[in-house]
């Protein structure tokens, strides 16, 4: 799944975030936290829920969560924004509140012309598609060589 919000794009299949079209570094746990908040953006997510689902129920202090949220805000350029993408609910938790557009990975590849209408693509593109899509869907594409 690809989530677009503001100047950012979150690609769950590639496990990467880009801002203004440039991939930015994000630590794995911060990435998981961003996914968790975006997927539940219709409601507030409690700190306990985050601790259970991101840290697997391990004992973690509020300070650790605050640090991860701060890192997340840096990644998505949400530090000085008066219309913050991540709303802090003091003593409760957090809510992702920026408008989000969703598209599936398959549609993203179609939009790039990699898996549609016989466009030529190199083997690297086919391997990327193969890594993202399930093997059954890709086996016929790979049998076609460089023209899909």
C-alpha positions as CSV (number, residue, x, y, z in Angstrom):
1,X,0.0,0.0,0.0
2,X,1.1,3.5,-0.7
3,X,-0.1,6.4,1.5
4,X,0.3,10.0,0.3
5,X,0.0,12.9,2.7
6,X,1.3,16.4,2.4
7,X,4.6,16.3,0.6
8,X,5.2,12.7,1.8
9,X,4.7,9.2,0.5
10,X,4.8,6.1,2.6
11,X,5.4,2.8,0.7
12,X,4.6,-0.1,2.9
13,X,5.9,-2.7,0.4
14,X,9.3,-1.1,0.0
15,X,9.3,0.1,3.7
16,X,10.3,3.6,2.8
17,X,9.2,7.2,3.1
18,X,9.9,9.9,0.6
19,X,9.4,13.6,1.1
20,X,9.1,15.8,-2.0
21,X,10.1,12.8,-4.1
22,X,13.3,12.1,-2.2
23,X,13.6,8.9,0.0
24,X,14.4,9.9,3.6
25,X,16.0,7.7,6.2
26,X,13.6,6.2,8.8
27,X,14.4,3.8,11.5
28,X,12.4,0.5,11.4
29,X,10.5,1.2,14.6
30,X,9.6,4.7,13.6
31,X,8.4,3.3,10.2
32,X,6.2,0.8,12.1
33,X,4.8,3.6,14.3
34,X,4.0,5.7,11.2
35,X,2.2,2.8,9.5
36,X,0.3,2.1,12.7
37,X,-0.9,5.6,13.2
38,X,-1.9,6.1,9.5
39,X,-3.8,2.8,9.4
40,X,-5.8,3.9,12.4
41,X,-6.1,7.6,11.5
42,X,-9.9,7.5,12.0
43,X,-9.4,7.5,15.8
44,X,-7.0,8.3,18.6
45,X,-4.4,5.6,19.4
46,X,-3.6,5.2,23.0
47,X,-0.1,4.9,24.3
48,X,-0.9,1.5,25.7
49,X,-2.0,0.3,22.3
50,X,1.2,1.6,20.8
51,X,3.3,-0.1,23.4
52,X,1.5,-3.4,22.9
53,X,1.6,-3.3,19.1
54,X,4.9,-1.6,18.3
55,X,7.0,-2.8,21.3
56,X,5.3,-6.1,21.7
57,X,4.2,-5.3,25.2
58,X,7.7,-4.8,26.5
59,X,8.1,-2.3,29.3
60,X,8.9,1.0,27.6
61,X,8.8,4.5,29.1
62,X,6.7,7.4,27.8
63,X,10.0,9.1,27.1
64,X,11.0,6.4,24.6
65,X,7.6,6.9,22.8
66,X,8.0,10.7,22.8
67,X,11.5,10.3,21.3
68,X,10.1,8.0,18.5
69,X,7.3,10.5,17.8
70,X,9.8,13.3,17.6
71,X,11.8,11.3,15.1
72,X,8.7,10.6,13.1
73,X,7.8,14.3,13.0
74,X,11.2,15.0,11.6
75,X,10.9,12.4,8.9
76,X,7.5,13.7,7.7
77,X,8.4,17.4,8.2
78,X,5.8,17.9,11.0
79,X,8.0,19.8,13.5
80,X,6.8,23.4,13.2
81,X,3.5,22.9,11.4
82,X,0.6,24.6,13.1
83,X,-1.7,22.1,11.4
84,X,0.3,19.2,12.7
85,X,-0.1,15.9,10.9
86,X,0.2,14.0,14.3
87,X,-2.0,15.3,17.0
88,X,-0.8,14.7,20.6
89,X,-3.6,13.9,23.0
90,X,-1.9,14.5,26.4
91,X,-1.9,11.5,28.7
92,X,-3.9,9.6,26.1
93,X,-2.0,9.0,22.9
94,X,-1.7,10.2,19.3
95,X,-3.8,10.6,16.2
96,X,-2.6,11.0,12.6
97,X,-4.9,13.7,11.2
98,X,-3.4,14.8,7.8
99,X,-5.5,13.9,4.8
100,X,-4.3,10.7,3.3
101,X,-4.7,9.3,-0.3
102,X,-4.3,5.5,-0.6
103,X,-3.3,3.5,-3.6
104,X,-2.3,-0.1,-3.9
105,X,1.2,-1.1,-5.0
106,X,-0.1,-2.8,-8.1
107,X,-1.8,0.4,-9.2
108,X,1.3,2.4,-8.5
109,X,3.3,0.1,-10.9
110,X,0.6,0.4,-13.5
111,X,0.8,4.2,-13.2
112,X,4.5,4.0,-13.9
113,X,3.8,1.9,-17.0
114,X,5.9,-1.0,-15.8
115,X,3.2,-3.7,-15.9
116,X,0.8,-2.3,-18.4
117,X,0.1,-2.3,-22.1
118,X,3.3,-4.0,-23.3
119,X,5.6,-1.2,-22.2
120,X,9.2,-2.2,-22.2
121,X,10.9,-2.5,-18.9
122,X,14.3,-3.8,-17.8
123,X,14.9,-6.8,-15.6
124,X,15.4,-4.6,-12.5
125,X,11.9,-3.3,-12.9
126,X,10.6,-6.8,-13.3
127,X,12.5,-8.0,-10.2
128,X,11.1,-5.0,-8.2
129,X,7.6,-6.0,-9.3
130,X,8.3,-9.6,-8.5
131,X,9.4,-8.7,-4.9
132,X,6.2,-6.7,-4.4
133,X,3.6,-8.8,-6.0
134,X,2.9,-12.4,-5.1
135,X,4.8,-15.1,-7.1
136,X,1.7,-16.4,-9.0
137,X,0.9,-13.0,-10.5
138,X,4.5,-12.4,-11.4
139,X,5.4,-15.8,-13.0
140,X,3.5,-15.0,-16.2
141,X,5.0,-11.5,-16.4
142,X,8.5,-12.9,-16.0
143,X,7.9,-15.5,-18.7
144,X,7.3,-12.7,-21.1
145,X,10.9,-11.4,-20.8
146,X,11.5,-7.7,-21.0
147,X,8.1,-6.9,-22.6
148,X,5.2,-7.2,-20.2
